[in-house]
Amino acid sequence: MKVLLINGSPKANGNTSIALHEMEKVFAENGIETELIHIGHQAIRGCIACGHCYQNGRCVFEDAVNEISPKFAECDGIVVGSPVYYASANATLVAFLDRLFYSSRFDKTMKVGAAIAVARRGGASATFDELNKYFTISGMPVVSSQYWNSVHGAAPGEASQDAEGLQTMRTLAANMSFLIKSIALGKEAYGLPQKETKQATNFIR
């Protein structure tokens, strides 16, 4: 079993990294492999709605999106962490997630998703909600913790002083480990839920 940890901060070793590493320890204790991928510092442009991915199964832009898409297909869960900018996720991370989720054509049903937001003060809940929408449109169970998934800190390293935030991360990782294992057993015994043929409607019709 494997979980991808996506660091959406420009800083490789900042407060978002502290939160993700706190989860990483718990995953290791539960025998779950992890891979930490740093995205926030990369030059990743947004989707241009060209339709290339529909024809070719990959994005027209050859960058981290196409590199990570196969890893996303193979993993059992994904954790997306972001600093808070204007009560929103880092724009580089949003561009990455928009293109990753849209261009990857594999079924994401029952992959487990978790979002974490790291803030100096406010905006964490709005960012948390924003990131969860990628999971909920994809048939992915969303993991909860003992509190909304946020850690606080401004200067790099300050998150290590947020005892409740770090405990929230550990609880989140423990819950995610349990859910991934439970889903694996459920798939083995019952398979995935049957799907209806998708109906797509436009409001103007």
N, C-alpha and C positions, 0 to 999 in steps of 0.2 A: 504494500500500500504506500502511496506517495502523495504528498501535498506540495503544491507550488506556493512559495511565499513571494509576493510581488512588492518590492519597495518602490513606492511612487514618489519618494522624496529626492530632490536633487543631491542631498547629502547622503553618501553611502553609510556613514557612521553617526547619523544624527538620532533624533528622538524616535522617529519611525522605525529605524533599525533596532533600537533598544526594545521596542514593543514586539517586533517580529522575533527577535532572538529569545525573548521570554517565552513565546509560544513554541519556538523550536525545541527548547529543552523538554517541554512536556510531550511533544510529538516523539522525541527520541525515547523517552521513558515508556511510551506506549508502542514502541516498535514500528513507528511510521516514519518512512524516509522523507526527507525534505530537500528542496532545492530553492535557494534564495536567489532571486533575480532582481538586479537593480535597473529600474526603468527611468526614474525621475530625472536623470541627468542626460538622457539621450535626446537626439534630434528626431522626434517622431511627429510627423504631420497628421492632420486630421483626414477623415474620409472625404473623398470628392464625388461619391455617388456615381462612379463610372460603370458599375456593373461587372467589372472584370472578375470579381470573386465568384459571381454566379456561373460564369462560363468555365473558370479554371480552378476553382476551389482554393484559391489563395489570393491575397491582396496584390494589387498591381505594384505597390511600393515594396521593394526588397529591403526590409529592415527587421527590427526585433519582432514585429508582429508575425511574420512568416517563420521566423526562427523558433518562436515560442509556441506557435499553434500546435505542432505535433506533440509537444510536451503537455499542453493543456488537454489534448485528446487522450493521452495515456494516463493522466493523473486521476486520483480519486477525489481530490478537493483542491481548492485554491483560496488563498488568503490575500486580500488586496489591502495594502496599507498606504495611507496618504496623509501628508500634512494638510492643514486647513488654510486655504487662501480665499479670502472674501466669502467665508461660509461655504466653500466649495472645495472639491478636490483639485490637486495640481493639474493644470491644463495638459501637460505632457502625458500624464497618466490617463486622463479622460480620452485623449486622442488615441492612445494605445488600446484602451478597453473598447472604445467604439469600433475600431477596426478589427480587433481580435475577435470579439463576439459576433460581429456581423460577417466577417469573411470566412470564419471557420464553419464549415458546413456539417460537421459531425454532431450527433445527438448528445446534448449535454444533460439529458434527464438523469437525475439522482446523483450527479456530481455535487459535492458539498461546497458551498460558498460561505466565506466570512469576510466582512469588511471591518477595518479599524481606522479611526481618525485620530490624528495627533494635533493638538491645538495648544496655543499659549493660554487661551481663555475661552472664547465663544466660537460658535460655528461648527462644533464637532457633530452635533446631532444632524444638522443639515447635510453635512458631508457624508456621514454614515448612511443616511437615507438615500442619497444620490448613488452611492456605490452599490447598495443592495439591489437597485433596480436592474443591474446587469444579470443578477442571479435569478430574480423572480420572473423575468421574461423568458428564461431559458429552461424552466422546469427543474431548477436546482434548489434543494433544501437550503435554507439560510440558518446558520448556527447562531444561537444566542448565548449570553453569558449571565453573570449576576447583575450586570448593569449594561447600559449601552456601551458598545465597544470603542471606548475612547481612553486615551492617555494624555496627560497634560505636561507641557514643558515648553519653554521658549528657547533659551540657549542650548546648544548641543550638549547632551548629557543630563539635562534637568529631569527628563522623564524617569530616570533611575530613582528619583526621590518621590515619585508618585506611587506610594504603596498600594493604594486602592486600584489605581489604573493597571499596575503590573499584576495584581491579583486577578483583575478582570481578564487580562490576557491569558493567564494560566488556566483559569476556569474555562475560557473560550476554547483553548486548545484541548483541554480534557473532554469537553462536550463534543468538540469536533471529532476527536479520536473515537469516542463512543459511537457517534452517529455514522461515521465512515464504516466502522466494523459492523454495526447493526444493518446498514444498507447492504453490505457485502453478503451477510447471511440471508437477508431477505431476498436478494436477487438470486442467490443459489437455490432457495426453497421455492420462490414464487415467480421469479423473473421480474421484468419491468412492467409497469402498468400498460395496458393496451391503449393505443391512441386512436382517436377519431381522425378522419381526414380533415386537415386544417381548412377552415373557412376564413377567408380574408375579405372583409367588406370595407368599402369607402363610405364616408359619411355623406358624400354628395350624391349617392345613388339610392 
